[in-house]
Every structure is written in C-alpha cells, then in structure tokens.
Amino acid sequence: MAIGSKELVPVELDTFEDARLFDELKKAKEELFNLRFQSATGQLESHGRLRAVKRDIARIYTVLRERELGIRATPVATEVVTPAVKAPKKAKKTVADADADATETTGEADASSEKNEEAK
C-alpha cells in the first residue's frame, strides 16, 4: 500500500464532498507545519510521517483538480434516511390527577379573589 494516512485513501477521497476535502487539506497542512517545526527543533520521532503527510496533501490536491477538470465525479449529497423513532406515549391523566390540577388552578383564583375583596 502507498505511504500515507489509512483514512485518506483515494477510494475514500472520492466519497468526500469538496468542503470536507478542504477541511482535510487544512488539517494536513497544519500537521505538516507542526511536523516541520518538530523536525527543526529536534523533537520529531517519526521522520516517515513527514513523507506520509506530504503524500496525503498531494492526493487531496489531485482529487480536487480532477473534479475541476471533470475527470472524477463529484459525489452527490444524499440525505441519510433514518428510521423514525416513535416518541413514548404520554400517560393518560387519571381522574385524581385531573381533580388535583383543577383544585390547584381554582385555588389560585380563589386566593386572588380573596385579596381583591380585602383590598376593597
């Protein structure tokens, strides 16, 4: 297999949309910058990673250019169909719950009417 990241093989790059390709390109360029910085300061452990990232960048540029020229097809954005998940049914109110709700609301109304009578 060619040197490079396993997630950036050309077959997978074909499935990426242009926006995602640009994001991957930006990440790869940042990684290359960091690797070069580590190399200059003597902190780089894997020199082969420099070569792999450079090849990833070249692959992304190649896919973008081939799409621009019409050699490679741009993937069509498809909607992911997810099965509808039924919401749990609400429990029916019992007579006791309905009576309790009714007394709470009327109790508030009674209290406010009592205050109005006292104010007069």
ChimeraX attribute file (.defattr): number of C-alpha atoms within 10 A of each C-alpha:
attribute: neighborCount
match mode: 1-to-1
recipient: residues
	/A:1	5
	/A:2	8
	/A:3	14
	/A:4	19
	/A:5	12
	/A:6	11
	/A:7	10
	/A:8	18
	/A:9	16
	/A:10	14
	/A:11	9
	/A:12	10
	/A:13	19
	/A:14	19
	/A:15	15
	/A:16	18
	/A:17	14
	/A:18	17
	/A:19	9
	/A:20	12
	/A:21	19
	/A:22	15
	/A:23	11
	/A:24	18
	/A:25	19
	/A:26	13
	/A:27	14
	/A:28	19
	/A:29	16
	/A:30	13
	/A:31	16
	/A:32	19
	/A:33	13
	/A:34	14
	/A:35	20
	/A:36	16
	/A:37	13
	/A:38	14
	/A:39	15
	/A:40	10
	/A:41	9
	/A:42	9
	/A:43	11
	/A:44	16
	/A:45	10
	/A:46	10
	/A:47	12
	/A:48	11
	/A:49	17
	/A:50	18
	/A:51	13
	/A:52	17
	/A:53	22
	/A:54	16
	/A:55	18
	/A:56	23
	/A:57	19
	/A:58	13
	/A:59	18
	/A:60	22
	/A:61	15
	/A:62	14
	/A:63	21
	/A:64	20
	/A:65	13
	/A:66	14
	/A:67	16
	/A:68	12
	/A:69	10
	/A:70	10
	/A:71	10
	/A:72	14
	/A:73	13
	/A:74	17
	/A:75	13
	/A:76	9
	/A:77	9
	/A:78	6
	/A:79	6
	/A:80	6
	/A:81	6
	/A:82	6
	/A:83	6
	/A:84	6
	/A:85	6
	/A:86	6
	/A:87	6
	/A:88	6
	/A:89	6
	/A:90	6
	/A:91	6
	/A:92	8
	/A:93	9
	/A:94	9
	/A:95	9
	/A:96	9
	/A:97	11
	/A:98	12
	/A:99	11
	/A:100	12
	/A:101	12
	/A:102	11
	/A:103	13
	/A:104	12
	/A:105	10
	/A:106	12
	/A:107	12
	/A:108	11
	/A:109	11
	/A:110	13
	/A:111	10
	/A:112	12
	/A:113	12
	/A:114	11
	/A:115	10
	/A:116	10
	/A:117	8
	/A:118	8
	/A:119	7
	/A:120	5
